[in-house]
Amino acid sequence: MAFNLKKVLKALLLSSGQPLSIKDIQAAFTRFHEQALLPATVAEEGASEGQPAAEGGEPAGVAQGETSAPAPAAPAEDSTEVIFEPVADDPELYHDVPSLITATQIREAMDAIAIELKQADEGLLLIEGGSGYRIVTHPRFGRWVRILRQEPPPVKLSQSSIETLAVVAYRQPVTRTEIETIRGVSAEAGVNKLLERDLIYIVGRADTPGRPIQYGTTDHFLEFVGIKSLDELPASDVLSSRQIDEWLKTTANARPPTDADMGLANEQLPLEAAVPAAQPADNPAETA
């Protein structure tokens, strides 16, 4: 029976409370092979250090005419010690384990597990985040999970907080002054709310006068929006980073941004119909 990678990965996912990355899984297989070689090495060392058996069939270390030490007494019948029988290794799990598990094999097995969990419709899902793979409960069971943990229902972000979060995600590291310049309103309340929700964090300080604090998104933000990295954020169709940089540099002139500054087409409104000038009459009498 061939080794079943999918079953092993599913067991590892269910036994871990933290996300499992591909490197974590490959390290587990490396330790498996190291432990598989350990008993044979210990046996060889013990045979090399032991003494040969004496003549007459006596064990090594016991002279002729002497008696060996008595064997230890068997435990009493009323002993409370419990001895478990070793479980036989499953050929599907422990035999013929490949010495190298590639990242492609792990991803294919994870994709198969995700499809099986989704088709089973038992309330479990396999997701891949920035830190690795993990099995989670389906969102429709979120109320039961909150009841068990005695947690309040989640609070939705306001439109102001969402706009602030979008600016931080696309412009990080970004200062609060830059956020307020882009949005045109104060960002203090939105920044504080996002810090409380662990969606953004303080990255450091900018190399500008006053050394303002810079903000960036957290790993929880990636899980919040359902992406693995910031590279998966949708591209902006209106503003680019270069255009925003140029706009921020010219904000000191207090000039409102035009359509060209915002990356929009410079559409011209139709002019009002001009009133035709009066033409001179052919008959001077009519003019009079």
C-alpha positions in Angstrom: 0.0 0.0 0.0 1.4 3.4 -1.0 2.1 6.2 1.3 -0.9 8.5 1.7 0.3 12.1 1.9 -3.2 13.6 2.0 -4.2 11.7 5.2 -1.0 12.7 7.0 -1.4 16.3 6.1 -5.0 16.3 7.3 -3.9 14.8 10.6 -1.2 17.5 11.0 -3.7 20.2 10.3 -6.2 19.0 12.8 -3.5 18.5 15.5 -2.1 22.0 15.2 -3.6 25.1 16.6 -1.3 27.3 14.4 -1.1 27.6 10.6 1.2 25.2 9.0 3.5 26.5 6.3 5.1 24.3 3.6 8.5 24.6 5.4 6.9 23.4 8.6 5.5 20.3 6.9 8.8 19.6 5.1 10.7 19.9 8.4 8.3 17.3 10.0 9.2 14.8 7.2 12.9 15.5 7.8 12.5 14.7 11.5 10.6 11.5 10.6 13.5 10.2 8.6 16.0 11.2 11.3 14.0 9.3 14.0 13.7 6.3 11.7 17.5 6.0 11.5 18.0 6.6 15.2 17.1 3.0 16.5 19.4 1.3 14.1 22.3 3.6 15.1 21.7 3.0 18.8 21.6 -0.8 18.3 24.9 -0.7 16.4 26.6 1.4 19.2 25.3 -1.0 21.9 26.7 -4.0 20.0 30.1 -2.4 19.6 30.4 -1.4 23.3 29.1 -4.8 24.7 31.3 -7.7 25.7 31.3 -11.1 24.0 29.5 -13.9 25.8 31.5 -16.2 28.0 32.1 -19.9 27.2 29.4 -22.2 28.3 26.6 -20.0 27.1 26.8 -17.6 30.1 26.1 -14.0 29.3 28.9 -11.6 29.1 30.2 -10.1 32.3 29.3 -13.2 34.4 32.2 -15.5 35.4 31.9 -19.3 35.4 30.6 -20.7 38.6 28.8 -17.5 39.5 25.1 -17.0 39.2 23.6 -14.0 37.6 21.4 -11.6 39.4 17.8 -12.7 39.9 15.3 -11.3 37.5 13.0 -8.6 38.8 9.8 -9.8 40.3 6.7 -9.5 38.2 4.3 -6.8 39.3 1.5 -7.8 41.6 -1.9 -8.5 40.2 -3.4 -5.6 42.1 -1.0 -3.1 40.6 -2.6 0.0 39.2 0.1 0.4 36.4 -1.4 0.3 33.0 0.7 -1.0 30.1 -0.4 -0.2 26.6 0.4 -2.4 23.7 2.2 -0.7 20.9 0.1 0.0 17.9 1.3 -1.6 14.6 2.5 0.9 12.1 0.1 1.6 9.3 1.7 1.0 5.9 -0.3 3.8 4.5 1.1 6.2 7.0 4.6 5.1 8.0 6.0 2.8 5.3 7.7 3.9 2.1 7.7 7.6 3.2 9.4 9.6 0.5 12.7 11.2 1.5 11.7 14.4 -0.2 8.3 16.0 -0.3 8.2 18.9 -2.7 6.2 22.1 -2.3 4.1 21.2 -5.4 3.1 17.9 -3.9 2.0 19.6 -0.7 0.0 22.2 -2.5 -1.8 19.6 -4.6 -2.6 17.5 -1.5 -3.9 20.6 0.3 -6.1 21.5 -2.7 -7.5 18.0 -2.6 -8.2 18.3 1.1 -9.9 21.7 0.6 -12.2 20.2 -2.1 -13.1 17.2 0.1 -14.0 19.4 3.1 -16.1 21.7 0.9 -18.0 18.8 -0.7 -18.5 17.1 2.6 -20.3 20.3 3.9 -19.6 19.4 7.5 -18.7 22.9 8.6 -15.0 22.8 8.0 -12.9 24.7 5.5 -9.2 24.6 4.6 -7.8 28.1 4.0 -4.3 29.4 3.1 -3.2 32.6 4.8 0.0 34.5 4.9 1.4 32.1 7.6 0.3 28.9 6.0 -2.6 26.4 5.9 -5.2 25.7 8.6 -8.6 24.2 9.0 -11.3 26.6 10.2 -15.0 26.4 10.9 -17.4 27.7 8.2 -18.6 31.3 8.7 -22.2 30.2 9.0 -21.2 28.5 12.3 -19.7 31.7 13.7 -22.6 32.4 16.0 -22.2 29.0 17.7 -18.5 29.6 18.1 -19.0 33.0 19.7 -21.6 31.5 22.1 -19.1 28.8 23.1 -16.3 31.4 23.6 -18.7 33.9 25.2 -17.6 36.5 22.7 -19.6 39.5 21.5 -20.7 39.7 17.9 -18.2 41.3 15.5 -18.5 45.1 15.0 -18.6 46.2 11.3 -16.1 48.8 10.2 -17.6 52.2 9.3 -17.1 53.7 5.9 -14.5 56.1 7.3 -12.5 53.2 8.8 -12.7 51.3 5.5 -11.4 54.2 3.5 -8.6 54.7 6.0 -7.7 51.0 5.9 -7.6 51.1 2.1 -5.2 54.1 2.2 -2.9 52.3 4.6 -3.0 49.0 2.6 -2.1 50.7 -0.7 0.3 53.4 0.6 2.1 51.6 3.6 4.1 52.7 5.3 2.0 55.9 5.5 1.7 58.6 8.1 -1.6 60.0 9.5 -0.9 63.3 7.8 -0.7 61.6 4.4 -4.0 59.7 5.2 -5.7 63.0 6.0 -4.3 64.7 2.9 -5.7 61.9 0.7 -9.1 61.6 2.3 -9.5 65.3 3.1 -10.8 64.7 6.7 -9.3 63.8 10.0 -8.1 60.2 10.3 -7.5 60.0 14.1 -10.7 58.1 14.9 -10.3 55.7 12.0 -6.6 55.0 12.8 -7.4 54.3 16.5 -10.2 51.9 15.6 -8.0 50.0 13.2 -5.3 49.7 15.8 -7.8 48.3 18.3 -9.0 45.7 15.7 -5.4 44.7 15.0 -5.7 45.5 11.4 -2.9 48.0 11.3 0.2 48.5 13.5 3.0 51.1 13.9 5.8 50.3 11.5 8.2 53.0 12.5 8.8 56.7 11.9 9.3 58.6 8.7 12.5 60.4 7.8 10.8 63.8 7.7 10.7 66.8 10.0 9.0 65.8 13.2 9.5 62.1 12.6 5.8 61.2 12.3 4.6 57.7 13.0 4.1 55.4 10.0 1.4 52.7 9.8 1.2 49.4 8.0 -1.2 46.4 7.8 -0.9 43.3 9.9 -1.2 39.6 9.2 -4.7 39.7 10.6 -5.6 42.2 7.8 -4.7 39.5 5.2 -7.1 37.1 6.9 -9.7 39.8 7.3 -9.8 40.5 3.5 -9.1 36.8 2.5 -5.7 37.2 0.7 -2.3 35.6 1.2 -0.1 38.6 0.5 -0.4 42.3 -0.3 0.4 41.4 -3.9 -3.1 40.0 -4.3 -4.8 43.4 -3.6 -6.7 44.5 -6.6 -4.9 47.2 -8.7 -6.3 50.7 -8.6 -7.8 51.8 -11.9 -7.8 55.5 -10.9 -4.7 56.3 -8.9 -1.2 55.0 -9.0 1.4 55.3 -6.3 3.5 57.7 -8.5 0.4 59.9 -9.1 -0.3 60.0 -5.3 3.3 61.0 -4.6 3.2 63.8 -7.0 -0.1 65.0 -5.7 1.1 64.9 -2.1 4.1 67.0 -3.0 1.9 69.7 -4.6 -0.7 69.9 -1.8 1.2 72.8 -0.2 0.1 75.0 -3.1 -3.6 74.5 -2.0 -4.6 73.8 -5.6 -7.6 71.4 -5.9 -6.8 68.3 -7.9 -8.0 68.2 -11.5 -9.2 65.3 -13.5 -5.8 64.9 -15.0 -4.2 64.8 -11.6 -6.6 62.0 -10.5 -5.8 60.0 -13.6 -9.2 60.6 -15.2 -10.0 61.5 -18.8 -10.0 65.3 -19.3 -13.6 65.5 -20.6 -14.7 68.9 -21.9 -18.2 70.0 -21.4 -20.0 71.3 -24.5 -19.9 75.0 -24.8 -23.2 77.0 -25.0 -24.4 77.7 -28.4 -23.0 81.0 -29.5 -25.4 83.7 -30.6 -24.8 84.5 -34.3 -23.8 88.1 -34.9 -26.4 90.3 -36.8 -25.6 90.5 -40.4 -26.0 93.9 -42.2 -29.2 94.2 -44.2 -29.1 94.5 -48.0 -31.7 97.3 -48.0 -30.6 100.5 -46.2 -34.2 101.5 -45.8 -34.9 98.4 -43.7 -32.0 99.3 -41.5 -33.3 102.7 -41.0 
